[in-house]
Amino acid sequence: MSSADDSGKRSEPEKPSSTGVLHFLRNLGPGLITGAADDDPSGISTYSVAGATTGLSTLWLALFTTPMMAVVQGMCARIAMVTGVGLAGVMRTHFPNWLAFSLAALVVIANTFNIGADLAGMAASAHMVGGIPVLVWVVAFAVLLVITEFYCSYRLLCGIFKWLTTALFAYVVTAFLVHPDWWQILRHAFVPEFHTDGHWITTVVGVLGTTISPYLFFWQSSLMVEEEKEKGRRTVAQREGATRAEIADAHSDVNTGMFFSNLVMFFIIATTAVTLGAHGKHNIATAQDAAEALRPLAGNFAYLLFTLGMVGTGLLAIPVLAGSSAYVAAEMFRFRGGLGDAPHRAPRFYAILGVGIVIGMLLNLLGMDPIKALFWSAVINGVAAVPLVFAIVTLASNRKLMGRWTSSLLARFWGWLTFVLMGAAAVGMFVFWNQS
């Protein structure tokens, strides 16, 4: 147990935190869920297109995106733990209102497009397996997700989310089913290569944009606050500060989630590259196209795994997207809200959460092109991530705010490198717009 000093901030625990495999597994939560939610249907589609159209040439990106994601998400978690409030709340306190609200608006807009794209991806996958019309699946999934988020407790939701992360193993298993040349895969994984044609660069931009996504930043920090509330720390003063053991546990959880996320990305690119790309099937635009093309090359089981994985990841990612928007709004406008509260105690929070999913559903019912939606969600995420990463690294480097938990020099290096690369990606997205 940790105690509180005169300022209300927690001091170091009297006994060291438990260690071992069981402690590690029990500790997995916000970081694992956030990392798994990153591999949503739009992300899977982007990775599938990357593998089918550029082969193994983008595989090495996972070596860079893993530490980039781990550092930025670790900063988000630490900011929330030290301040006792979510990332949007900290931004509102430390940035001018016009900047804080602009950043918040970017996230909500990006999330809404992403929800629509993910519903489209899930529905198309379910249609391929079950045969029911796509729009029926869109409505069914939207209704299921709204009911689940409204009527399941926070602890139950976390348990469901953690189990849904296992859906991503479908893509790891599929990679082994297609019997690739592992030496070729390892060579491309560790030896970076670059191409100057517009399509290749645009593909790289898409991979970066769908991997380092803004909604993850706010979801991570908000879940850290929810975890604190679950421990009985209801006020900001009770949540402020963090012990060394708590920080270590948080980073262990985050690093595991980000490694898992990028591992799945790695296997999706590898699978589609050695099957579709190697057999000249480059003309795909979504993960559904990839799954259909995969069936004659890898068999029905690989096809089913690849397709149903889309549904499982969507069931995880869409609540994260909608929840992220609701947390941002609650913290920016300072009204009560959180998945730990019942709907009647936080009506505005749940209204925003539900509206986000409903708008995503309506985008599909109004004839939104799912292929364009996947592309635009990656574009918006790629652009929105740039100023947000700048804000996060700035806050995490602020000694007055973070005290002894200010980011290390190495973490700041990776944080600023992420900002530079994401900025270059955003510029490249427009420079090579007509060459994709």
C-alpha positions in Angstrom: 0.0 0.0 0.0 1.2 3.6 -0.7 0.6 6.4 1.7 0.0 10.1 1.0 2.2 13.0 2.1 1.0 16.4 3.4 0.3 17.6 -0.1 -2.0 14.7 -0.8 0.4 13.1 -3.3 1.3 9.5 -2.9 4.7 8.5 -1.5 6.6 5.3 -2.2 5.0 2.1 -0.9 6.3 0.6 2.3 6.9 -2.7 0.5 8.1 -3.2 -3.0 5.5 -4.2 -5.7 5.1 -7.9 -6.3 6.9 -9.2 -9.4 6.7 -12.3 -11.6 4.6 -13.6 -14.4 1.3 -13.5 -12.5 1.8 -9.9 -11.5 2.7 -9.0 -15.1 -0.4 -10.6 -16.5 -2.7 -9.0 -13.8 -1.1 -5.7 -14.5 -2.0 -5.8 -18.2 -4.8 -3.4 -19.0 -4.9 0.1 -20.4 -1.7 -0.3 -22.4 -2.6 -3.7 -23.9 -6.1 -2.5 -24.8 -4.8 0.7 -26.4 -2.1 -1.2 -28.4 -4.6 -3.8 -29.6 -7.2 -1.1 -30.5 -4.6 0.5 -32.8 -4.9 -2.6 -35.1 -8.5 -1.6 -36.1 -10.2 -2.6 -39.4 -8.9 0.6 -41.1 -5.4 -0.2 -39.9 -5.6 -3.8 -41.0 -6.8 -2.6 -44.5 -3.8 -0.2 -44.7 -1.3 -2.9 -43.7 -2.9 -5.4 -46.2 -2.6 -2.9 -49.0 1.0 -2.1 -48.0 2.0 -5.8 -48.2 0.1 -6.6 -51.4 1.3 -3.5 -53.3 4.8 -2.9 -52.0 5.8 -6.4 -50.9 8.1 -6.7 -47.9 9.7 -3.3 -48.5 7.8 -1.6 -45.7 8.3 -4.4 -43.1 11.2 -2.6 -41.4 8.9 0.3 -40.4 7.8 -1.9 -37.4 11.3 -1.5 -35.9 10.8 2.3 -35.7 7.1 2.5 -34.9 7.4 0.2 -31.9 9.6 2.5 -29.8 7.9 5.6 -31.2 4.5 4.4 -30.0 5.9 3.1 -26.7 7.5 6.4 -25.9 4.5 8.6 -26.8 2.0 6.3 -25.1 4.2 6.0 -22.1 4.3 9.8 -21.9 0.5 9.9 -22.0 0.2 7.4 -19.2 2.7 9.1 -17.0 1.1 12.6 -17.5 -2.2 11.2 -16.4 -0.7 9.4 -13.4 1.3 12.4 -12.2 -1.5 15.0 -12.7 -4.5 12.9 -11.8 -6.4 14.0 -14.9 -6.6 13.0 -18.6 -4.5 14.4 -21.4 -7.2 16.8 -22.6 -7.6 18.3 -19.1 -3.9 18.9 -18.9 -3.8 20.5 -22.3 -6.7 22.9 -21.3 -4.8 23.9 -18.2 -1.4 24.4 -19.8 -2.2 25.6 -23.3 -4.2 28.6 -24.6 -7.9 27.8 -25.0 -7.8 28.2 -28.8 -5.0 25.7 -29.1 -6.4 23.2 -26.6 -9.9 23.2 -28.2 -8.4 23.0 -31.7 -6.4 19.9 -30.8 -9.5 18.4 -29.2 -11.6 19.1 -32.3 -9.0 17.4 -34.5 -9.3 14.3 -32.4 -13.0 14.1 -32.4 -13.3 14.6 -36.1 -10.6 12.0 -36.8 -12.4 9.6 -34.4 -15.7 10.0 -36.1 -14.4 9.2 -39.6 -12.5 6.3 -38.1 -15.6 4.9 -36.5 -17.5 5.0 -39.9 -14.6 3.3 -41.6 -14.3 0.6 -39.0 -18.0 -0.1 -39.1 -17.7 -0.5 -42.9 -14.8 -2.8 -42.5 -16.5 -5.0 -39.9 -19.8 -5.1 -41.9 -18.0 -6.1 -45.1 -16.1 -8.9 -43.4 -19.3 -10.2 -41.7 -21.1 -10.1 -45.0 -18.3 -12.2 -46.6 -18.8 -14.9 -44.0 -22.5 -14.7 -43.1 -24.1 -13.3 -46.3 -26.4 -10.8 -44.6 -26.4 -7.4 -46.4 -23.7 -5.0 -45.3 -25.9 -2.2 -44.1 -27.8 -4.7 -41.8 -24.4 -5.6 -40.3 -23.5 -1.9 -39.9 -26.7 -1.2 -37.9 -26.4 -4.4 -35.9 -22.8 -3.7 -34.8 -23.6 -0.1 -34.0 -26.5 -1.1 -31.8 -24.5 -3.8 -30.1 -21.6 -1.5 -29.3 -23.9 1.3 -27.9 -25.7 -1.1 -25.6 -22.5 -2.7 -24.4 -20.8 0.6 -23.6 -24.0 2.0 -21.9 -24.8 -1.0 -19.7 -21.6 -2.8 -18.9 -19.5 -1.7 -16.0 -16.0 -0.4 -16.5 -14.4 -3.5 -15.0 -16.5 -5.8 -17.2 -15.7 -3.6 -20.3 -12.0 -3.9 -19.6 -12.3 -7.7 -19.2 -14.2 -7.9 -22.6 -11.6 -5.6 -24.3 -8.7 -7.8 -23.0 -10.3 -10.9 -24.4 -11.0 -9.2 -27.7 -7.3 -8.5 -28.1 -6.9 -12.3 -28.7 -8.6 -11.7 -32.1 -5.4 -10.2 -33.4 -3.6 -13.5 -33.0 -5.6 -14.5 -36.1 -3.1 -12.5 -38.2 -0.1 -14.1 -36.5 -1.5 -17.6 -37.1 -2.3 -16.8 -40.7 1.3 -15.8 -41.4 2.4 -19.3 -40.4 -0.3 -21.0 -42.4 1.0 -19.5 -45.7 4.6 -21.0 -45.1 6.6 -17.9 -46.0 10.4 -17.7 -46.6 11.4 -16.5 -43.2 14.9 -15.6 -44.2 13.5 -13.1 -46.7 11.2 -11.7 -44.1 14.0 -11.3 -41.5 16.2 -9.6 -44.1 13.5 -7.0 -45.0 12.7 -6.6 -41.3 16.2 -5.5 -40.4 17.5 -3.9 -43.6 15.6 -0.7 -44.4 15.0 0.1 -48.0 13.6 3.2 -49.7 11.8 3.9 -53.0 11.3 7.3 -54.6 8.0 6.5 -56.4 4.9 8.3 -55.2 2.9 5.1 -54.5 5.6 3.7 -52.2 5.9 7.0 -50.2 2.2 7.4 -49.9 1.9 3.8 -48.6 4.5 4.6 -45.9 2.6 7.7 -45.0 -0.6 5.6 -44.7 1.1 3.0 -42.5 2.5 5.7 -40.1 -0.8 7.6 -40.0 -2.9 4.5 -39.1 -0.3 3.3 -36.6 0.4 6.4 -34.5 -3.2 7.6 -34.1 -4.4 10.5 -32.0 -7.3 8.7 -30.3 -4.8 6.4 -28.6 -3.1 9.3 -26.8 -6.3 10.4 -25.1 -7.7 6.9 -24.5 -4.5 5.8 -22.8 -4.4 8.8 -20.4 -8.2 8.5 -19.6 -7.9 4.8 -18.8 -5.1 5.5 -16.4 -7.4 7.9 -14.5 -10.2 5.3 -14.6 -7.8 2.7 -13.1 -7.0 5.2 -10.3 -10.8 5.8 -9.6 -11.3 2.0 -9.4 -8.7 2.0 -6.6 -10.9 4.5 -4.6 -9.0 7.6 -5.6 -12.0 9.7 -6.5 -10.5 13.2 -6.3 -7.7 14.8 -8.3 -5.7 15.4 -5.1 -5.8 11.7 -4.3 -4.7 10.7 -7.8 -1.9 13.2 -8.1 1.6 11.8 -8.1 2.8 8.2 -8.7 5.2 5.8 -7.0 8.1 4.2 -8.7 6.4 0.8 -8.7 3.2 2.3 -10.3 5.2 4.0 -13.0 7.1 0.8 -13.7 3.9 -1.2 -13.9 2.4 1.4 -16.3 5.4 1.3 -18.6 5.4 -2.5 -18.6 1.8 -2.5 -19.6 2.3 0.2 -22.3 5.4 -1.4 -23.8 3.6 -4.8 -24.0 0.6 -3.3 -25.8 2.7 -1.3 -28.3 4.9 -4.3 -29.0 1.8 -6.5 -29.6 0.3 -3.8 -31.9 3.4 -3.6 -34.1 3.9 -7.4 -34.1 0.4 -7.8 -35.6 1.2 -5.0 -38.2 4.4 -6.9 -39.0 2.6 -10.2 -39.6 -0.2 -8.7 -41.7 2.3 -7.0 -44.0 4.4 -10.1 -44.2 1.3 -12.4 -44.9 -0.1 -10.3 -47.7 3.3 -9.6 -49.2 4.4 -13.3 -49.5 1.0 -14.4 -50.8 -0.8 -11.6 -52.8 2.3 -9.5 -53.6 4.4 -12.4 -54.6 1.7 -13.7 -56.9 1.0 -10.4 -58.7 -2.3 -9.6 -56.9 -1.6 -5.9 -56.3 -5.0 -4.6 -57.2 -6.5 -4.5 -53.7 -7.9 -1.6 -51.8 -9.1 -3.1 -48.5 -8.6 -6.0 -46.1 -11.7 -7.7 -47.6 -10.0 -7.6 -51.0 -6.9 -9.2 -49.4 -9.0 -11.9 -47.7 -10.7 -12.8 -51.0 -7.4 -13.0 -52.8 -5.8 -14.9 -50.0 -8.3 -17.8 -50.1 -7.0 -19.6 -53.3 -3.4 -19.1 -52.2 -3.7 -20.0 -48.5 -6.9 -21.9 -48.1 -10.3 -21.4 -46.5 -9.0 -21.5 -42.9 -6.5 -18.7 -43.5 -9.3 -16.7 -45.3 -11.7 -17.2 -42.4 -9.1 -16.2 -39.8 -8.2 -13.1 -41.7 -11.8 -12.1 -42.2 -13.2 -12.8 -38.8 -10.2 -11.0 -37.2 -11.6 -7.8 -38.7 -14.8 -8.2 -36.7 -13.1 -8.9 -33.4 -10.7 -5.9 -33.8 -13.6 -3.6 -34.7 -15.5 -4.6 -31.6 -12.5 -3.5 -29.6 -11.5 -0.4 -31.6 -14.8 1.3 -32.0 -15.6 1.6 -28.3 -12.1 3.0 -27.8 -12.6 5.6 -30.6 -16.0 6.7 -29.3 -14.8 6.6 -25.7 -11.8 8.7 -26.6 -14.1 11.4 -28.0 -16.3 11.4 -25.0 -13.3 11.7 -22.6 -11.9 14.6 -24.6 -15.2 16.4 -24.5 -15.7 15.7 -20.8 -12.2 17.0 -19.9 -12.4 20.0 -22.2 -15.8 21.2 -21.0 -15.4 20.0 -17.5 -18.5 17.9 -17.0 -18.7 14.6 -15.3 -17.9 11.6 -17.3 -16.1 8.2 -17.5 -16.8 4.5 -18.2 -16.7 4.0 -14.5 -19.9 6.1 -14.1 -23.4 4.9 -14.8 -25.1 6.6 -17.7 -27.6 8.5 -15.5 -24.7 10.0 -13.5 -22.8 11.1 -16.6 -25.5 11.7 -19.3 -23.4 14.1 -21.5 -20.5 11.7 -21.5 -22.6 8.8 -22.7 -24.5 11.0 -25.1 -21.3 12.0 -26.9 -20.1 8.4 -26.9 -23.4 7.2 -28.4 -23.6 10.0 -31.0 -20.1 9.2 -32.2 -21.1 5.6 -33.0 -24.5 6.7 -34.5 -22.8 9.2 -36.8 -20.3 6.5 -37.9 -23.3 4.3 -38.7 -25.1 7.1 -40.6 -22.0 7.8 -42.7 -22.4 4.2 -44.0 -26.2 4.4 -44.4 -25.8 7.6 -46.4 -23.6 5.9 -48.9 -20.1 6.6 -47.7 -17.5 4.8 -49.8 -15.7 2.5 -47.4 -12.5 2.5 -49.5 -12.4 6.3 -49.4 -13.3 6.3 -45.7 -10.3 4.1 -44.9 -8.1 6.4 -46.8 -9.4 9.6 -45.3 -9.3 8.2 -41.8 -5.6 7.5 -42.3 -5.1 11.0 -43.7 -6.8 12.8 -40.9 -5.1 10.7 -38.3 -1.7 11.3 -39.9 -2.2 15.1 -39.9 -3.8 15.4 -36.5 -1.1 13.3 -34.8 1.6 15.9 -35.6 0.6 18.8 -33.3 -0.6 16.3 -30.7 2.8 14.6 -30.5 4.4 18.0 -30.1 2.0 18.9 -27.3 2.6 15.6 -25.5 6.4 15.7 -25.7 6.3 19.3 -24.5 4.1 18.4 -21.5 6.1 15.3 -20.6 9.3 17.4 -20.7 7.9 20.1 -18.4 9.7 19.7 -15.0 7.2 22.0 -13.2 4.4 19.8 -14.3 6.0 16.4 -14.1 8.5 16.8 -11.3 10.8 13.8 -11.0 8.8 12.0 -13.7 10.0 14.4 -16.4 10.8 12.4 -19.5 14.4 11.2 -19.9 16.7 12.4 -22.6 16.3 9.2 -24.5 12.5 9.4 -24.3 12.5 13.0 -25.5 14.8 12.0 -28.4 12.3 9.4 -29.5 9.4 11.8 -28.9 10.8 14.6 -31.0 11.9 12.1 -33.7 8.3 10.9 -33.8 7.1 14.5 -34.3 9.6 15.1 -37.1 8.8 11.9 -38.9 5.1 12.3 -38.5 5.4 15.9 -39.7 7.4 14.8 -42.8 4.7 12.1 -43.4 1.9 14.7 -43.3 3.8 16.9 -45.8 4.6 13.9 -47.9 0.9 12.9 -48.0 0.1 16.1 -49.9 3.3 16.4 -51.9 2.7 12.9 -53.4 -1.1 13.2 -53.4 -1.6 12.6 -57.1 1.1 10.0 -57.4 -0.5 7.3 -55.2 
